């Protein structure tokens, strides 16, 4: 038995034989081999009693479980690593999903703006032709109307407003 465990084990055995503690049916503890190698032994224990019911001996059967314990520890560590990897992967997936949602929103907004631009260009194009015709007629009437005619003032206002509209349509429509 390793030095660090000897006194505690001896005291426990004395308490057991004295009847002060209940027998422990299963127990694991380290032991030392001839080569001073520490091994973990799984003990199955029972007590032997005399006819008066007094404990007179113990009977123990041990199994070397050192390799099993080592493998269990390796499995535990592997499970922890896998769980950690899984959590990290889940975080990455959530982050990438959020990034894709944001990019999708941006794409939808860009498509919406492109569609609005097409509509605005179509409207501007549809307005330009009649506006050019109206502007041409108003200019021609303005030029042909004598300066003393009261209608000339209204024709000038119409001509100025047509120019404002033509400028606005040209600002928003680029062929």
Beta strands, then each sheet from edge to edge (+ up, - down):
strand 1: 26-32
strand 2: 38-49
strand 3: 55-64
sheet 1: 1+ 2- 3+
end
